[in-house]
Amino acid sequence: MCAIVDANVVGELWEEGSSAAGQGFRRWVEGPNGRLVVGGQLRQELGSSNAARWLQELDRADRLTRVDDSRVDREAARLRSVPASDPGSCKSDDHHVIALAQISGARLLFSNDKDLHRDFKNKRLIDHPSGTVYSTLARKDLTSHRKAQLRKHHCLP
């Protein structure tokens, strides 16, 4: 399984504004068991200079999976069309992140968006296996729980 990093935490990956948990996540992605997935609107959102350079480095190191933007966009549009009353509807405005997870099979999300957390853990949206959220809302240190979250997620190229 691979990981998705939300644009709202990308600043935590680098030394100048980072957290220990953010740096731990970055090291995991760059290591032998990690892999990042991008595509659609999220790829565009990660277009900042640091993030764009990091994506290029991951791509060169074969640690990045790119999902066709149009495929992610189509699935995000489908998710947006689901009525809000449906238990399988997104409560966040991050349909593109859920679409990327559904298409790619990524089941680890680094994000600090509580609405997106609820969507990512909604078994009607993400299942087989269910989604895991890696967040620094409560704590920014690299706890044993976070290390275990990363250890259990192995990505295959």
N, C-alpha and C positions, 0 to 999 in steps of 0.2 A: 504494500500500500504506500501511496505517496502523499505528499503534503501540499497544502495550499496556504499561502501567506496573504492575509488581507492587507490592503493598502493602509489601513489605520494603524498597523503595528510595524510597518517596514522601517521606521526610524529607530526602532529598538534593536535592529540587527547590527548596527555599527557602533564603534567605540564612543564616538562623540555624543551620542544621545541615547545610548543603549541601556539595556538592563542585562543582568547576568542570564536571565531566562531567554532573552532575545538572542544573545550571543551563543547560548547553548543550542538553541534551535538552528541558528545559522551554521554552527559547526556540525550539527547532525546532518543537515541538508548537504553540506560539502563533503561529508564523510562517506564511508563505504555502504552504509545502510539507508542513507537519505536520498530523496529525490523530490524536486519541486515540480509542480504542474502549473502551467499558465495557458491562458487562451481567452479569447473574446475580450470583453470590457476590462477584465482584471489585468490582462497583459498591457492594455493602454494605461490603466491606473498606475501600474508599476513603472511608468516611463520616466520617473525622476532620474537624475544623473547617477546617484548611488545604486538605486535599484536596477536601472538599465545596465549599468556596468556589471553588476552582480549576476544578472540573468545571462549576459554574454559569457561571463566566466563559467557559470554553471553549464551552459550549453557546450562550451569548449571541453569541459571536463566530463561530459556525458552525464550530468546530474540534473538535467532539465528535460521535461516532457512538454512539448508544445501540442496543444489540441487546436484543431482548425477553428479559427475565430467564427466563421459563419455557422458552424455546427453548434458552438456554444451560444451564439446569439439567437439561433432558432429555438433552442431549448429554453433559453431565458424568456423569450417571447411567449412560448407555450405556458411556462410557469406563471407569467404575469397575467395570463388569461384565465387562470383558475380562480373561481369566485372566492372571496375572502372568507365566506362561511364554510368552505370545504376544509376538512381537517388536513388535507394535503396541500394547502396553500401556503405560500411564504408569508411570514409576518414581517420580515425585514424588507428593505429595498435592495437586497443583494441577490436577486434572482440569478444573476450571472455567476455568482460563486457557487450556488447550489447546482446550477446547470453544469458547471465545470466538474464538480464532484461526481455528479451522476454519470457523466460521460466518461470521465477518466478513471473512476474507481478510487480516487483519492479519499481517504477517510480520516485524515488528520488536518485540522484547521487551526492555524495560529491567527487569532483575532481577538479584539477587545470589544466587539459589537454584541451586546447582550441579545438583541433581536436575532442576529445571525446565529448566535449560539443555539437559540431555541430551534431555529430552522434546521441547523446542522444535526441536531439530536432528535429531530422529528423522524420517526421510523417510516412515515409515509413519504418522506422526501429522500432520506439517506438510510439505506439498510443493506444488509448482507455484505459485509458487516456494517454495524451502525457507526456513526461518526463520533470522533473524539475531538474535543476542543482543548486547545493549548492556549492559555490566556494569562496575561499579567495584570488583570484588573485588581485582584486581591493582593498579590505579592509579585515582586519583580526578581526575586532570587531564584536560583536554579535548585529547586527542592528535589528531594529523592523521588517524590511523586512525578515531577516533570521528567526527570531522567528515565523513570520507568515508562512513562508515556512514549518517549522517543525510542527507547529500547524495543518496545513491542511492535513498533511500526517499521517494517522492512520493505524497501522498494526494490523492485526488479526493473532493470532497464528495458 
